[in-house]
């Protein structure tokens, strides 16, 4: 059975791999993908690197913001014990400063996060306009006072570290038993609502965080399907005042039902994914990722390929699928599926993952 380190590494690296495999084809039509890579679509990180004329496969803003989410949570835990949404907002402000507008860093009190100073983070990787505009506004939104009405997938694609931190901090009194899942739900929802105001912008983030936290803690014999269903129903119960919560339950259940049907060919998988959507909005991105993860629950590489080879938001659906299945299967399954030396900044990714693991030892 995978241990804490295996699952955290698997979640973090798995998400970056899914992101990097999907990033070069994010805006390609399916006939273009097939013409370039063959009927099974893009398969390897080497192909992803070659398509962008890079030495290694590069990840998008999805993984950048995931790294900054983790950094903000770590900062909050170190400063005052329990991370808060304001810590994540600090991290997003500093991420924004790496995207070409460094005005925020002119304040001598910043940066506060070591990640901000890393050259590896100072690249624009097609950041979403919703995130940019919301952060540029200077005041993050909340669930009750939304900053906009966006339900884009920019909230869910960065939420996995919340689930990891909830798991790693489980020995603390306020994180024991079911409390950590309730915390993960609230923190992920609030963190996504900083930039995405529609309930479908932050509810999927809460579900992903719960899935990750439960997957990191799962025992042999726990099915991923059970963990996913339990997570989405738990989130819906926590936000019963929002009608969208039950809609999301229904959508996730449909994705789970489709995953139990035949998926022997890329054509069938694509037909199922088309029924679920394209992934540009939060609920669709989550459901496509869930479909791919459950369809190939014992085969990390096949799941990621399924998650990215469609005409939608391939890097986000790949990243979310990688987060889920990486946490469930562990790092060894991720390592067996892809050549990790072809993924950029692997050392940086592992350092941030290790920093989250260490939170379990912070008094």
Beta strands, then each sheet from edge to edge (+ up, - down):
end
